[in-house]
Amino acid sequence: MKKHLTLLLALLMVGALWLPGSARAAGTGNQTIRVGLFYGSTALPGANLDNNVGSGYRFGYFDGAMNFVDLARTNVGQISVVKAQNVAFDGSNYTDSGGGAAVGCYHIQMPGNYAGFGEAQAAASAYSGGFVAWIDGQYEVRIGAYPSKDAALNAMAALGVSGTVRGTSSYGVTVVQTGTSTVLFQYDGGSQSALAVMPDVTGVSAPITWFKGFKYLGGFEYRRDGGNLTVSNVLPLESYVKGVIPYEMSPSWHLEALKAQAVSARTYAARFLAQSKHDSDGFDICGTDHCQVYHGAGSNNSGPNENSDRAVDETAGIYAWYNGSYAETFFFSSDGGGTENVGNVWNSNTSYPYLVGKEDPYEAFLADRIPKYNWTVTFTAAELTEKLEASGRPVGTVVDFYVAETTPTGNVKKITFVGSNGKSYSFTHESGVRSFLGLRSKRYNINGSGITTVSGYAVNDTTVPSISGLYAVDGNGQTSVLNGSVYAVSGDGGTGPLLPTTTTTTTPPSNSQSGVFVLNGSGWGHQVGMSQWGAYAMAEQGFTYDQILKFYYTGIEVY
């Protein structure tokens, strides 16, 4: 069972603190998820909260079932949670070197333990600077926040009180009124517990809290183990997905594409939860593109996202499954004409039969609208030599660089560098064929070598690069401009969408003549799973979200 954490309440402000009620659930209707916002190298000395819609905060902890246990409350709208070490306000945040209001890590502890917050609050109100602490499940009364033990002893003598100077453990956190030294709470529940803060004490259904320039629904958790604070947003899964979609796909896109993205994002998060991938960090999933980009309910400049919210609502509770388990729903921007087997990208030893490469004819419909869809990068022999030497691969001077092997879907599987010293080095998988050179995708050729894919449309025995500017003639001889979804009639009278055709050419893999290597490529991303631009293109062609998902994730079920 988790230990309970200590809460400190400053009683200098009349009416600032309210008694806690009974335990409350963190969220209703769907699973609760903890999203890591700041952790590791980005952990914070202090974190400010501003209650924008609602009033005040509830303080407590989340139990093993992610139910919020309510210990105390305040109607103060702007609070900061800081590590229980010496910090000071720098004008905007509490830091280790701020020059403003200081919050020290030594306190005067008064004798006695208390049965509940109300009793402790009444006792603390008798002292200037008194507050309630909740330490390992016990309410205590403390005074002040001093930078050193001597400062606390001097203050105790000046106040004429008889107490004991106390610090906190490496897990302790302190809650203050932002911009001041006034302590509102202190919380220290040991290594297995963390302070939870839930905005609003008035019953508003969906309060919004400002944190670091973004708006957030739900509550927050502050975990500490000797250093700075790991800060997580804690909220229902469906609310979390609504905070992912606008940052992974434009809310203005076709609804069916957004619904496909919603199911992918929901499934991706559910798989993280099921596998406890970030448990050691103190949360379930991170808020960066290492997991999925998440910025809560948006920034001050972002308006309502009705379209993407609708996509989440209309797919609520729907996931992508394979053999009864959540599918690994990787997604990326664009594939350039073909996705890829997961094993050819990350050298995965795990079998993912649904993450297989396939030719993608749909992106070509939007190629002229996809930013930097076709790209070119040029390297000199000297630049490549420097890269190889820096990675511990001596070559003398690069004399040749070519695509040595491609995959069945036309992506690069292996590249080879040849040096003047007679050595050659080959790279495979993501770390070599894309990341080593900083390329946008693994779909490219070098000086025309390897495989070049040319997309077009077969119209009246002629291949044209685009349907733009073409006209159709109906049975009455009337003409109309081709746009949107175009269907073709085959020789046997069948109809189907007009899809791009591809032709491939191969030239010998030798680029040694010029000493300049030009890479021409298309697409952006790792190319495993669902192409977001491809989903958009399929949606415009009339495909539904489940059809889109089943195209990119082979053999899955959607329900």
Disulfide bonds with the S-S distance in Angstrom:
Cys286-Cys291 2.29
